[in-house]
Amino acid sequence: MKAQSLQFKRNASDALHDENLKLAMSFAKTGFIGKRAAAVAAVPQWQTIRDEARELKNHVLDNLDHYLLAYEEAVIRNGGTVHWAQDGEEAAKIIVDLCTQANAKTVAKGKSMVGEEASINEALEEAGIEPIETDLGEYIIQLAKEPPSHIIAPAVHKTKEQVSELFHEHHQQYGRQEKITDRAALVHEARVILREKFRHADVGITGANFLVAETGQHVLVTNEGNGDLSSILPRTQIVIAGIEKVVPNLNDASCLLRMLARSATGQHFSNYTSVMGGPKKAEDTDGPDAFHVVLVDNHRTDMLAGDLKEMLRCFRCGACMNHCPVYGAVGGHAYGWVYPGPMGSVLTPVMVGIEKAPDLPHACTLNGRCAEVCPMSIPLPSLLRRHRQTTFEKQLQSAHSRYGLKVWAFFAKRPIVYRTLTGLSVRFLKLIGGRRGYLKRLPLAGGWTKGRNLPVPQHAQTFMALYRKQQS
């Protein structure tokens, strides 16, 4: 997906003034967080599973070349073909070529974040091939000509009323003249229209949640069954996945599956969890005649060789963004590319270049909730701090930010001076703002006071002084 705008500060400011976005995000936040908490609490051995999953993925990443080659061999044994893509552009070219060879006019496409990396829809349209998004959320944003704003719920930023307007505008060509506002009726209308798209699609494209090295199969998890229909009905099936999705065997996949739905949507298991692989055999009643897998690198090997390796454990559940106060306030489009939230703030600077996205590592309060809820134990705040260090070293921040950090670092390296100055600062703030309890303006704090009041300290002592006092 081509970057919309990687000017996070400007995008975030616009998002904060979008009343429809505020309404949509207020509905989303409570649902995701509450359901996940209940699902996790129902598994007493959650932390044990989490630890096992972390060790499993670390083992795979340490031996990634071995498992990828084993997966390729197994796919070939099953009658399929594996294609290797260095980046998203190469992946899109491979897929367009495969669709052209299949004489495809229409493509049924399941939800795939790697597909978004590769801008598959745009590439197919330029080649005169019509892609049809079959996931309901992706279908909605395709009609709206927008990118996804969440990796699990792509249209989470849309209200019911906005979806109703979209369907009324685009479905009249199918004889649907009446405007519908009921949620169940909207879903039914989309289902009826998409069924015909499934039936006539020449090629099906899906992502893959996991690639099984031992069997050459892939695991596909959906709640709507659209991934199964996109895989089985068309003559040609194409699977696109990042190289980090490989696991040794089905038992290992099951370990990760125990956490995936619970972390993503708060379900114990998704409605559809399918294991597929290869073209249709002689004894099969359905399935594709041709089967292809496109494995995408897109700077993943750069992460594998560097200090962001732990990010490759991510299996795209979205828990980090669901619990992120920044994402909850500005939504996904503010981040400007495929991946929003904390995981996007780590991935995007790697995949598009940190020079193009210097603000994203700073789009974080470092409160640590993302790391706390991440089922794969990815230390997201630590990875973001590494990016911040890079932006400082490459002088990608504004001059006054760099100088401010240098001044702070000078005093922070001298504990006695630092504690003396912070103590004086606390007492000064308490003195000038103690009557009201807040400050409307403060020199060098305009970034805060421009949009909200600055609370003054409750005590005329620093945190460290109060801590020492309480300990003694």
C-alpha positions in Angstrom: 0.0 0.0 0.0 1.4 3.4 -0.9 1.8 5.6 2.1 -1.1 8.0 2.5 0.8 10.6 4.5 3.5 9.9 7.0 3.1 13.3 8.7 1.8 11.8 11.9 1.6 15.1 13.9 -0.6 16.7 11.2 -2.7 13.5 10.7 -3.2 13.1 14.5 -4.3 16.7 14.8 -6.9 16.3 12.0 -8.1 13.0 13.6 -8.7 14.6 17.0 -11.2 17.0 15.4 -13.1 14.2 13.5 -16.4 13.7 15.4 -17.4 10.5 13.5 -14.0 9.0 14.3 -14.4 9.8 18.0 -17.7 8.1 18.0 -16.5 5.0 16.2 -13.4 4.6 18.3 -15.4 5.0 21.5 -17.4 1.9 20.6 -14.3 -0.1 19.6 -12.2 0.5 22.6 -14.4 -1.0 25.3 -15.3 -4.1 23.2 -11.8 -5.3 22.3 -10.3 -4.7 25.7 -13.1 -6.2 27.8 -13.5 -9.3 25.7 -9.8 -10.0 25.6 -9.5 -9.7 29.3 -12.4 -12.2 29.9 -11.0 -14.7 27.4 -7.5 -14.6 28.9 -8.8 -14.9 32.4 -10.5 -18.1 31.4 -7.1 -19.7 30.7 -5.2 -20.3 33.9 -2.0 -21.4 32.1 -2.0 -18.3 29.9 1.5 -17.2 30.9 2.9 -20.7 30.4 1.5 -20.8 26.8 2.8 -17.3 26.3 6.3 -18.4 27.3 6.2 -21.5 25.1 5.1 -19.4 22.1 7.9 -16.9 22.6 10.5 -19.7 22.7 8.9 -21.4 19.7 9.1 -18.3 17.6 12.7 -17.5 18.8 13.7 -21.0 17.7 12.0 -20.5 14.3 13.7 -17.1 13.8 17.1 -18.6 14.7 16.6 -21.3 12.0 14.4 -19.4 9.6 16.3 -20.4 6.4 15.9 -24.1 7.3 12.2 -23.9 7.9 11.5 -21.8 4.8 13.3 -24.3 2.6 11.5 -27.2 4.2 8.1 -25.4 3.7 9.0 -24.8 0.0 9.9 -28.5 -0.5 6.6 -29.6 1.1 4.6 -27.2 -1.1 6.2 -28.6 -4.2 5.5 -32.2 -3.0 1.9 -31.2 -2.7 1.8 -29.9 -6.3 2.1 -26.2 -5.6 4.7 -23.5 -6.5 6.5 -21.1 -4.3 7.6 -17.6 -5.4 10.0 -15.4 -3.5 9.6 -11.7 -3.4 12.2 -9.2 -2.2 9.7 -6.5 -1.5 6.1 -5.6 -2.0 6.5 -4.3 -5.5 8.0 -7.6 -6.7 5.2 -9.5 -4.9 2.6 -7.5 -6.7 4.3 -8.1 -10.1 4.4 -11.9 -9.4 0.7 -11.9 -8.5 -0.3 -9.8 -11.5 1.7 -12.2 -13.8 0.0 -15.2 -12.3 -3.5 -13.6 -12.7 -2.7 -12.7 -16.3 -1.6 -16.3 -17.0 -4.9 -17.5 -15.6 -6.8 -15.1 -17.9 -8.4 -13.6 -14.8 -11.0 -10.9 -15.1 -11.9 -10.8 -11.4 -10.1 -11.8 -8.2 -11.8 -12.7 -4.9 -9.4 -11.4 -2.3 -9.3 -12.3 1.4 -7.9 -10.0 4.0 -4.1 -9.8 4.0 -1.9 -7.2 5.6 1.1 -8.4 3.5 -1.2 -7.8 0.5 -1.6 -4.3 1.7 2.2 -3.9 1.9 2.3 -5.0 -1.7 -0.5 -2.7 -2.9 -2.0 -5.7 -4.7 -5.4 -4.0 -5.4 -3.8 -1.1 -7.2 -1.5 -3.4 -9.2 -4.4 -5.6 -10.3 -6.5 -2.6 -11.3 -3.7 -1.1 -13.4 -3.5 -4.5 -15.2 -7.3 -4.4 -16.0 -8.2 -7.0 -13.4 -10.9 -6.3 -10.8 -10.1 -7.2 -7.2 -13.0 -7.8 -4.9 -12.4 -7.6 -1.1 -14.4 -10.4 0.5 -13.9 -9.6 4.2 -16.8 -7.4 5.2 -14.5 -4.7 6.8 -12.2 -4.7 3.8 -15.2 -4.6 1.4 -16.5 -1.5 3.2 -13.2 0.4 3.0 -12.8 -0.7 -0.7 -16.1 1.0 -1.4 -15.0 4.0 0.5 -11.6 4.0 -1.3 -9.7 4.0 2.0 -7.0 1.9 3.5 -7.7 -0.2 6.6 -7.4 1.6 9.9 -7.0 -1.6 12.0 -5.4 -4.9 11.2 -8.2 -7.0 12.6 -11.2 -4.7 12.1 -10.3 -2.7 8.9 -13.4 -0.5 9.1 -13.4 0.1 12.8 -13.3 3.9 12.1 -16.7 3.8 10.3 -20.0 4.3 12.0 -23.1 2.3 11.1 -24.5 5.4 9.5 -21.5 5.9 7.3 -21.6 2.2 6.2 -25.3 2.6 5.4 -24.6 5.6 3.1 -21.8 3.6 1.4 -24.0 0.6 0.7 -26.9 2.8 -0.5 -24.5 4.6 -3.0 -22.8 1.5 -4.4 -25.5 -1.3 -4.2 -28.1 0.4 -6.4 -26.5 -1.1 -9.4 -27.5 -4.5 -8.0 -31.1 -3.5 -7.7 -30.8 -2.5 -4.0 -32.7 0.8 -4.0 -33.9 0.9 -0.4 -31.5 2.5 2.2 -30.8 0.1 5.1 -29.7 1.1 8.5 -30.1 -2.1 10.6 -26.7 -3.8 11.2 -27.9 -7.4 10.5 -29.6 -6.2 7.3 -26.4 -4.5 6.2 -24.4 -7.6 6.7 -27.0 -9.7 4.8 -27.0 -7.3 1.9 -23.2 -7.5 1.6 -23.3 -11.3 1.9 -25.8 -11.6 -1.0 -23.7 -9.4 -3.3 -20.4 -11.0 -2.4 -21.7 -14.6 -3.0 -22.0 -13.8 -6.7 -18.5 -12.4 -6.7 -17.2 -15.6 -5.2 -18.9 -17.7 -7.8 -17.5 -15.9 -10.8 -14.0 -15.1 -9.6 -11.2 -16.5 -11.7 -8.5 -16.3 -9.0 -8.6 -16.3 -5.2 -6.0 -14.5 -3.1 -5.6 -14.9 0.6 -3.1 -14.3 3.3 -2.0 -17.0 5.8 -1.8 -16.9 9.6 0.8 -19.6 9.7 2.8 -21.6 7.2 3.5 -25.2 8.2 7.0 -26.4 7.2 6.4 -30.1 7.8 3.3 -30.4 5.6 3.5 -27.5 3.2 0.0 -26.4 4.4 -1.1 -23.0 5.6 -3.5 -22.1 8.4 -6.2 -19.5 7.6 -8.2 -17.9 10.4 -11.4 -15.9 9.7 -14.8 -15.2 11.2 -16.8 -14.9 8.0 -15.6 -17.9 6.0 -14.6 -15.6 3.1 -11.1 -17.0 3.2 -12.3 -20.5 2.6 -14.5 -19.5 -0.3 -11.7 -17.4 -1.8 -9.5 -20.5 -1.6 -11.8 -23.2 -2.8 -14.1 -21.8 -5.6 -11.6 -20.0 -8.0 -9.6 -22.1 -10.4 -6.3 -20.6 -9.2 -5.4 -19.9 -5.6 -2.6 -17.6 -4.5 -1.4 -17.3 -0.9 0.7 -14.3 0.1 2.6 -14.3 3.4 5.6 -12.8 5.1 8.6 -15.1 5.6 8.2 -14.9 9.4 4.9 -16.8 9.3 6.5 -20.3 9.1 6.2 -22.7 12.0 7.7 -26.2 12.2 4.5 -28.3 12.4 0.8 -28.3 13.1 1.3 -28.8 16.9 3.3 -25.6 17.0 0.6 -23.8 15.0 -1.9 -25.0 17.6 0.1 -23.4 20.4 -0.1 -20.0 18.7 -3.8 -20.5 17.8 -4.7 -20.8 21.4 -3.6 -17.2 21.9 -4.5 -15.6 18.5 -8.3 -15.2 18.7 -8.3 -14.5 22.4 -5.8 -11.7 21.9 -7.4 -10.3 18.8 -11.2 -10.4 19.3 -11.7 -12.0 22.7 -13.0 -15.3 21.2 -11.8 -18.6 22.4 -11.4 -19.6 18.8 -12.3 -18.0 15.5 -15.4 -19.2 13.6 -13.3 -20.6 10.8 -9.8 -22.1 11.3 -8.8 -23.9 8.1 -5.8 -25.9 7.1 -5.2 -26.0 3.4 -2.4 -26.8 1.0 -1.8 -27.6 -2.7 -4.2 -27.8 -5.7 -7.1 -30.1 -5.9 -6.4 -33.8 -5.9 -8.2 -36.4 -8.0 -10.2 -37.6 -5.1 -11.2 -34.0 -4.0 -14.6 -32.6 -4.7 -13.5 -29.0 -4.7 -10.4 -26.9 -4.7 -8.2 -24.9 -7.1 -6.5 -26.4 -10.2 -3.4 -24.3 -9.5 -1.8 -23.3 -6.2 0.9 -20.7 -5.6 2.5 -19.2 -2.6 4.3 -15.8 -2.6 6.7 -15.4 0.2 7.6 -11.7 0.9 10.7 -10.4 2.6 10.2 -6.6 2.5 13.0 -5.8 5.0 12.1 -8.7 7.3 15.7 -10.1 6.9 17.0 -6.7 7.9 15.0 -7.0 11.2 16.2 -10.6 11.6 19.9 -9.4 11.5 19.4 -6.4 13.6 18.2 -5.3 17.1 14.5 -5.3 16.0 14.4 -9.1 15.6 11.9 -9.6 18.3 9.3 -7.8 16.2 9.2 -10.8 13.9 7.4 -12.8 16.6 4.3 -10.7 15.9 1.4 -12.7 14.5 -0.8 -9.6 13.9 -3.5 -10.0 16.6 -3.9 -6.2 17.1 -3.9 -6.4 20.9 -1.2 -3.7 21.2 -3.2 -1.1 19.3 -6.5 -2.0 21.1 -4.8 -1.1 24.4 -2.9 1.9 23.1 -4.2 5.3 24.3 -2.6 7.1 21.3 -4.2 4.8 18.8 -7.5 5.0 20.7 -7.5 8.8 20.3 -6.4 9.2 16.7 -7.3 5.9 14.9 -5.3 4.0 12.4 -5.1 6.4 9.4 -3.1 8.9 11.3 -0.1 6.5 11.2 -0.1 6.9 7.4 0.7 3.3 6.2 -0.4 -0.3 6.5 0.4 -0.9 10.2 -1.0 1.5 12.9 -0.5 1.5 16.6 2.6 0.4 18.5 3.5 -2.4 16.1 3.1 0.0 13.2 5.4 2.5 14.9 8.0 -0.2 14.9 7.4 -1.8 11.5 6.7 1.2 9.3 10.1 3.0 9.8 11.8 -0.3 8.8 9.7 -1.1 5.8 9.4 2.4 4.3 12.5 4.0 5.8 12.8 5.8 9.1 13.6 9.0 7.2 10.1 8.9 5.8 8.5 8.2 9.2 10.5 9.9 11.9 7.5 10.9 14.0 6.1 7.3 14.5 8.6 6.1 17.1 7.6 9.2 19.1 3.8 8.5 18.8 3.9 6.7 22.1 3.6 7.5 25.8 5.8 4.5 26.7 3.2 3.5 29.2 4.0 -0.2 28.5 0.4 -1.5 28.1 1.2 -2.9 24.6 4.1 -5.0 25.9 2.0 -6.2 28.8 -0.9 -7.5 26.6 1.3 -8.8 23.7 0.8 -12.6 23.6 4.2 -13.0 22.0 6.0 -10.9 24.7 7.4 -8.4 22.3 9.0 -5.5 24.2 7.5 -2.8 22.0 8.5 0.2 24.1 12.1 -0.9 24.1 12.0 -1.3 20.3 10.4 2.2 19.9 13.2 3.6 22.1 15.8 2.1 19.7 14.0 3.8 16.8 14.0 7.1 18.8 17.8 6.7 19.3 18.2 6.3 15.6 16.1 9.4 14.8 18.3 11.4 17.2 21.5 10.0 15.8 20.4 10.8 12.2 19.2 14.2 13.3 15.6 13.5 12.0 14.1 15.4 14.9 13.7 19.2 15.0 16.7 21.1 16.2 15.1 22.3 19.4 14.0 18.8 20.3 17.6 17.5 19.9 19.1 20.4 21.9 16.5 20.0 24.6 17.4 16.3 24.9 21.1 17.2 25.1 20.4 19.7 27.9 18.3 17.1 29.8 21.0 14.4 29.3 23.7 16.8 30.6 21.8 17.2 33.9 20.5 13.6 34.1 24.1 12.3 34.1 24.8 14.4 37.2 22.4 13.1 39.8 23.0 15.7 42.5 22.6 18.6 40.2 19.5 16.9 38.5 17.8 16.3 41.9 18.5 19.8 43.1 17.0 21.4 39.9 14.0 19.1 39.8 13.3 19.9 43.5 13.4 23.6 42.8 11.2 23.2 39.7 8.6 21.3 41.6 8.4 23.9 44.4 8.3 26.7 41.8 5.4 25.0 39.9 3.5 24.4 43.1 4.0 28.0 44.1 2.8 29.7 40.9 -0.1 27.2 40.2 -1.0 25.9 43.6 -4.2 28.0 44.0 -5.8 26.8 40.8 -4.1 23.4 40.6 -3.1 23.9 37.0 -1.2 26.2 34.6 -2.6 27.6 31.3 0.8 28.7 30.0 4.4 27.8 30.8 7.6 28.7 28.9 9.0 25.8 26.9 5.8 23.7 27.6 3.7 25.1 24.7 3.3 21.6 23.2 1.3 20.7 26.2 -0.5 23.9 27.2 -1.6 24.7 23.6 -4.3 22.0 23.9 -4.8 21.5 27.6 -3.9 22.8 31.1 -0.8 21.6 32.8 -1.5 20.1 36.3 0.8 21.3 39.0 2.5 18.8 41.4 0.3 17.8 44.3 3.3 18.0 46.6 6.2 20.4 46.8 8.6 17.5 46.6 9.8 15.3 43.8 8.7 11.7 43.4 12.2 10.4 44.5 12.0 12.5 47.6 8.6 11.3 48.5 9.7 7.7 47.8 12.7 8.0 50.1 10.5 9.5 52.8 7.9 6.7 52.5 10.6 4.0 52.5 12.2 5.4 55.7 
